[in-house]
Amino acid sequence: MKFIVVLWIALLGFSRGSAQEIAFDFEKVPKESGFKMEGYWVWCGSMIKVNSTYHLFASRWKKNGDFPEGYRQNSEIVRATSKSVLGPFKFEEVVIGERDSFYWDSNMAHNPTIQKIGSEYVLFYIGSDFTTYTENSKSLLRRVGYATSKSIRGPWKRADQPLIQEESNNPAILQDGKKIKLIYRDANLKVFLAEADQYKGPYRIVNDNVWPEGRLEDFYLFKAKNQYHLVCEDNVGSVCGHERWGVHLASDDGITNWKRYDPVVVYDHDIAFTANSILHCVRRERPQLVVENGYVTGLVTSIYDGNDTWSQPVKLKKPFRLR
């Protein structure tokens, strides 16, 4: 009977023997938790704990129109802090804003993901300038790049050139021994995996179509339980059957043969509050894990409820160890 079950899982394309190892089961959260800013759309939260303080890096742009319009021209990256993973968060500073027009990220900055690499804090993000457009399109070219600092409070030194010259979005980084893995997607939501000897590059593509079955975006890459793992948004439902739910893929070598993890769903579009109510989100995107002392303890997603947007952390009932 056990053989039949294992064969059934394999035929469906699931990573075997993982159901009891990593399960994303979340605690309820207070209604007023998370990070909002009056007068701004807030999106793309990425968190890191330094000493006893949680630092949340997020995108924001002024509410001059309907969501999400305006981010391509006006998004900037800010930092907020809290003594609690759930908040409340205090706005601290604009980390990446506009700069001289000849730089690749002079126009806007978006999709932050914060990493500690060696003795440096490295903030990966996408940017665009005022003049460079995608081929056969009027859309501004968005590309992955980074900024560094010795302190989480800055000052931040921005790279003069992007890491990827082509259209690239939603960067996720994994320090994998002596290699750095970078995953991103293009304008058509085709997913690429690249490697480099250092985070500054140069990167070479080692998988030019991570998930041929459909379109994915909004990635977080990590290693646990002797496997490589990818949490992302199932844009058209090709992984779990539900559009824009968060899903979990796994690979033994971190490059090829990505499969659905069991359980495959990381999150749906509902947020459970401690007041025993549920928010049915209009959009819930940009999953980023919260890591503390080598354990995954929570998840940050971006929430749109039809009126406002914010970065919403939720805590895992059962944290799990990385590596």
C-alpha positions, 0 to 999 in steps of 0.5 A: 500500500505504501508503494502505491501511495509513493508511486501516486505522488511521484506520478503527480510530480510532487517532491516525495516524503516531505509532508511532515517536514515543512508545513506553512501553518500560520498563527492569527494576527492582530488587525492593526499589525503590519506596515502601512503608510498614510497616503502611500501604496505599500508593497514588497516587504522583506524583513531581517532581524538585527540584534533585537530589532526587525527591519522591514524594507518595502516599496512605496509610491504616492496614492495618486491613482488606483492601485497598482498604477504609478509604481513603474514611475514612482516606486521607492524603497523605504525601511521601517523598524519594530521590536516585534515581528508583527509591528507596529512599524516605525518609518525610518528612511527612504533607502533607494529613491530617484537619482541622476538620470544616467543610472540604471535605477534613476527612475524607480526602485521596487521588489526589495529583498534583504540579505546578510552576505559576509559582513555586508547587508545587501539589498537586491531590487529592481530599477528602471531609468527614464529612457530605456524601454523593453524591446517592442514595448513602451514599458520601461525596462526593469532590471535586477541590481543591488545596494550594500551597507556595512550597517543595516541603517546605512549609508547604502552604496548603490551599484552603478550597473544592474546584475542582469541586462535584460528585463528581470523582475522579482529577484531571489537570492540564495548563498549556496556554499561558494556559489550565489544563486539568483532566480528572477522572471522576465516580462512574460513570467518565464523563470530563470535561474543564474549562478555566480561566484559572488553576489556582484556577479557576473551571473550565468544562466543555468536554467532558462525555464524553471517551470515550463508548465505555466507562469510564476512570479514573486520568489523566495529561494531557500535550502532546508531538509537537504533540498532546495526550495522555492516559494512563489506566486502561482500566477495562472494556477498551473501549480495548485489550481488557484490563481495567485496563491502562494506555492512551494516547489522543490529540487534536489540539486537547486537547478533542475527538475523542480517539483511540487512540494507536498503540501504544495500550498503555502498561503491562500488569499485569507488572513485570519485575525485574532478577533476571530474574523477573516480578511478575504484579500483582493490581492496577496503577493510577494512572499518573503520568509522571516528568518531568525537564528537559522530558523524560518519563523514567519512570512511577509506578504503584500496585501490589497484589500480593495482600499489600502495596501500594506506589508503583513507579517504572519508567524509560523506555528512550527518554525523549521530550520534552514540547511 
